[in-house]
Amino acid sequence: MFVEVRRAISQDAAQLARVAAVTFPLACPPHTTDEAKAAFIASHLDLASFERYLADPARDILIAEADGEAIGYTMLVFAEPSDLDVASVLTRRPSIELSKFYVMPGHHGQGVASTLMAATLDAAHSRGAAAIWLGVNEENARANRFYEKNGFERVGTKRFLVGDNYEDDFVRERAL
C-alpha cells in the first residue's frame, strides 16, 4: 500500500473530523465513558474545530492518505506549552507539541504510523524546533511503545481533561 503524507488544507477539515471521531476513542483508557469521549469529540474534534485548526498559522496538520482516503493525521502546535506541568519538565527549547497522532484502526501495523512520524518530525524540524513533545495516556501501552521506539523519552506527567474526568498522561520529549 502506498501512503502519501501531505500538509492538510481547509478542504480536508471534514475528513480530519471523521478520522478523529473514529480514532480518539481508541486512545482513551477503558474507564472513559462513551459520553465523555463524545463530549470531547464534539468540543475539540468536530468540523468547526478542524476548520479553526487549519486556519491557525501556529499549527500544522499532516494527513496520511491511501488511495485518496484519509487514514491518519498529526497536528503540531508551534507555541510554548501553557500547561505548567509540561513547561517545567521539558529539557529543550524551542519545543513543538505533537498534539495529535492518529491512524485508522484498519491500517495499524502497516507502516502508516512510521511514515507519518517521519513526515511529522521533518515538519517540526523545518520550523526550527530543538525538540518535540507530546502527552500520551499512561494506560495506552501501544502508543507508549510506539513513541518510545521513535525516541520519545518520558520526562514527566500531566493531566488531560476528558468529559468531567482528568486522565493521567506521560509527557514525552524527543530532541530533533
N, C-alpha and C positions, 0 to 999 in steps of 0.2 A: 504494500500500500504506500502510495506517495502522499506525504504530508507537506502542505505548504503553510508556512507561518509568515504572517504579514501584519503590519500595523492596521488596527481596526479603524474604520471610518464611520461617520454618522449613520450611514445606511446599514451598518451591522448591528445597531442597537437592539433590534428585535431578536436577532439570532443569539446575541450575547445574553439577553434576558432569559431566553428559552434554555440555553445551556446552564446558566446559573441556577434556574429553578430546579433542574434535574440534579446538578452536581453538589450544590451547597448542602442539602440534607445528608449526603454521603459522608461529609467531613465532620458531622456532629456526633457527639457521644451518644450511646444508646439511650440514656435517660432524658435527652432533649425531646420535648413533646412535639408532636406534629403541629400543634397550634403555635408554638414558639418558632419553629422553623418557618412556617407560613408567614408569620408576622415579620420576621427578619427579611424574608424574600420580598414581601410587599413594601417594606420600608427602604430597603437598600439594594435590591437586585431586580427591580421591575424595569419596565421600558423607560420610564421617566428618569430613573436613576442612571441608567446607562447613557441616555442622551446627555445628561449633565456630565457624567464622567468623560465621555468622548469630547465634549466641548472644553474641558478643563486643560489648559496648557501645562499644568503641573502633573498630568497623568498621561501615561502611555498604556494603551491596551493592545496586546498582541492576540491575534486569533489564529488558531490552528484549523486548517480545513483539509478534508479529503473528499475528492470528487465534488467540490463546490459546497460541501456541507460543513458547518461549524462543528468541530468535535472537541474543542478545548479553547481556553483563553487564559491569559495572565493580565494582571494590572499592576503597573509600577506607579508609585506616588513619589514625586520628587520634592520632598519637604522634610524638614526636621520633624522628628516624632513629637506629637503633642502629649502622648502618654508618658508621664514621668517615670513609670517603671521601666519603660523601654529606653528612654533617653539616658537613664542612669546606668544601663548595662552595656550599651553599645561602645565598642572599642575604637572605631574608626569613623572619621568624618571627612568629607560629606558622605552620608549614607542614604540609600534609597530603600523605600519599603516595597517589598513584594507583597502587595495587599491581597491578591487573589491568584490562585494557580489551580486550575481545574481541567480535568479531562473526562469526557463522557465515559460511562462505565463500559460500554461495548468496545472501547478502544484501550482499556488498561492492558498493560503487558505487551503492547505492540510497538514500543519505541516512541510513541507520540509525546509522552512527558519529557523524555530526554531531548528530543528535537525542540520542543517548546522551551525547555530550560536553557538550552544553548542560545537560542534567539533572545530570550529574556535577559540573560547575562550580558550578551552583546549590547542590547539596548541600554541597559543600566550603565555599562562601561562607557558607551558613547556619550552619555550625559555627564561624564566626568566624576562619577562617584568612586570613592575609595572602597566602599563596601555596600552590601545589600543585606537587608534584614527582613525577617518575617515572624509572624506569630502562628503557631500551629497547636491545635488542641493536644493536650498531654496524652489523651487516650487514643489518638489517631495513629496507631502503630505503623500502618502502611505509609502514610505521609512522612512521619518522622524518619523512617528508614530511608525513604527516597531523598529527603533533604540532607540527611547525614551523608549518604552516598555521594551527593553533589557538593559536599564541602561546607555545608552549613553547620556550624558548631553551636551547641546550646550555651547561651551566655546569661540567661535569666528567665524570669517568668512574668506574665502579665495576666490581666483578667479581660474577658471578652463577653459582652452582654448579648445574649440571645433570648428574646422574649423578656421575661422577668427574672431570668437566672443568669448569674455570672458563671462563665466557664473558665477553667484554668488552662492557659496556653504557655507553651515554651516559647521563649524568644530565641531565635536562631540567627546567626550572622555569618556572612562569608565575605572575605576580602576579595576585591576584584583586581 
